[in-house]
Amino acid sequence: SQGQATIPVRKRITRTVVSQNQMPTVKICEERADVNRMDKEDFIAVGFSQEAAQNILQARSQRGGRFGSLAELGQIAGVDQGLLKQLEPELGLSGEQTAAAGKQAG
């Protein structure tokens, strides 16, 4: 085996799409802090600075009272990116499912 070159083998990955009818599923309900309804004290309580909390409320107001995604918080001045990443699993948005259902129905 000396003197032989090792040739890398590329594996072909195929993805099988399985419909939900065929796959067993479980529905997990989670409660998360709703950034579309939190007030300044709520944002401060989860770790945001007073300045960031005020900026979040102003930005939410400019967006018609609701954020469309948590990523929008990351674009607001004073919001600590590390804190936002850490809090992501605990934060949610009211209206997410309603908006998706409305788009499908409409």
HULINMO-V365637 format. One record per residue. N is the residue number from 0. BURIAL is # if it has 24 or more other ideal C-beta (glycine too) atoms within 12 Angstrom, else .. Layout:
[[N	BURIAL] [N	BURIAL]]
This chain:
[[0	.] [1	.] [2	.] [3	.] [4	.] [5	.] [6	.] [7	.] [8	.] [9	.] [10	.] [11	.] [12	.] [13	.] [14	.] [15	.] [16	.] [17	.] [18	.] [19	.] [20	.] [21	.] [22	.] [23	.] [24	.] [25	.] [26	.] [27	.] [28	.] [29	.] [30	.] [31	.] [32	#] [33	.] [34	#] [35	#] [36	.] [37	#] [38	.] [39	.] [40	.] [41	.] [42	#] [43	.] [44	.] [45	#] [46	.] [47	#] [48	.] [49	.] [50	.] [51	#] [52	#] [53	.] [54	#] [55	#] [56	#] [57	.] [58	#] [59	#] [60	.] [61	.] [62	.] [63	.] [64	.] [65	.] [66	#] [67	.] [68	.] [69	#] [70	.] [71	.] [72	#] [73	#] [74	.] [75	#] [76	.] [77	.] [78	#] [79	.] [80	.] [81	.] [82	.] [83	#] [84	.] [85	.] [86	#] [87	.] [88	.] [89	.] [90	#] [91	#] [92	#] [93	.] [94	.] [95	.] [96	.] [97	.] [98	.] [99	.] [100	.] [101	.] [102	.] [103	.] [104	.] [105	.]]
